Amino acid sequence: MSRPRRRVPPRAPATRPATRQARPPAGPAPADAGRVGEVLKTAAEFLPPVTAATALLYYFGWARSEVQAKALGVDTSVLDMTALDYMLRSVSSLYLPLGVVAAVVLGGMHTHRWIVAVMSKERQRPRLRACARLLSLSWLVLPLAALPVEWATRLTELVVPLAIAVGVVLTMYAVRLRALLDARDGVTQTAAPRSTLHTAVVGVLVVLALFWEVSEYAGVVGRGLAADVIGNLHGRLSVTVYSAKTCRSTRRGYRSPPSVAKTPPTPSATPAFACSNGRAASTSCCPTAGRRPTAGSS
């Protein structure tokens, strides 16, 4: 008799070990990414004005020192001033202009809020459109109107560049105002939107006008400071320079020095002439008569 065969239970299919899934690269959380974006946006809004203000301070200090030095007959290169010196010299002269600019900006912001509030009234929108049309011509009207003022006043340097800067800004605001009015009325804009190049060109025009205005204002301030120095020489120290040569000069206020000594001076010899600047007003030279300068000579 044959033995019965045993049934072998089916084996379970072999399972492969679970493979680890690759984790996505760690990155900033959405909240952190939003904060970084806000910080970058704030920096992008504040960096251009701060950079322009720093450049204007430096340029004003340099231009003012250049004009003042030329008015006093000195080359500004001998002063050896640094960028910080130029900026610090600008602060005391820019209190009034910066205060006026800040007041005008604040007034413009409040005026814009009032215009937006008035814009909600439909009956006032035609008047606002008429004002926008007039403001859109400011880039041409204001510079032309500034020319007669320039010819009739003494502040000829300050009128035209300021009129150009204000005219360009008012024209750009008129374009913005018309866009807001069209949005309120539901008018579809057929004109192409402003490009980045258009905005950049307008910004360059405004910055150039501001630098022109700052340069002219620095010239006015520099000449005024030089005139103040010349008018108050009596309160300044006088200086006597002992030299072997005469201080020959043909400028007004200088006296002709006496004749030069016959014997040429040697390095160890007493200087033949003492030149005094008379408190920087005039120079007079006289023979030293064999005496050496003392510590108290001035």
Number of C-alpha atoms within 10 A of each C-alpha: 3 4 5 6 6 6 6 6 6 6 6 6 6 6 6 6 6 6 6 6 6 6 6 6 6 6 8 10 9 9 9 11 12 12 12 13 12 12 12 12 11 11 11 11 11 11 11 11 11 11 11 14 12 13 14 19 22 21 20 29 25 23 22 26 26 19 24 25 20 14 17 15 10 13 14 15 9 8 10 7 12 10 13 12 13 19 19 13 18 22 14 9 17 16 10 10 12 12 11 12 11 12 12 12 12 12 11 12 12 12 12 14 11 11 15 14 10 14 19 12 10 11 10 12 19 12 11 18 16 11 14 20 16 14 21 21 15 22 19 14 15 19 19 14 13 19 14 12 14 15 11 10 10 9 14 16 18 18 21 22 22 19 23 25 24 18 22 23 19 19 20 16 16 22 14 13 23 19 15 14 20 15 12 14 11 9 10 9 10 6 6 6 8 8 8 8 9 10 11 11 11 15 15 11 15 20 15 15 20 19 18 18 22 25 22 21 20 25 20 17 19 24 20 16 19 18 14 11 16 15 11 11 14 13 9 11 11 15 15 17 17 20 17 21 18 21 22 15 14 9 9 9 13 17 15 15 19 14 12 14 14 7 7 12 14 9 8 6 11 17 23 25 25 23 23 20 19 19 18 17 16 14 23 21 25 18 20 17 11 11 10 14 15 7 6 5 10 14
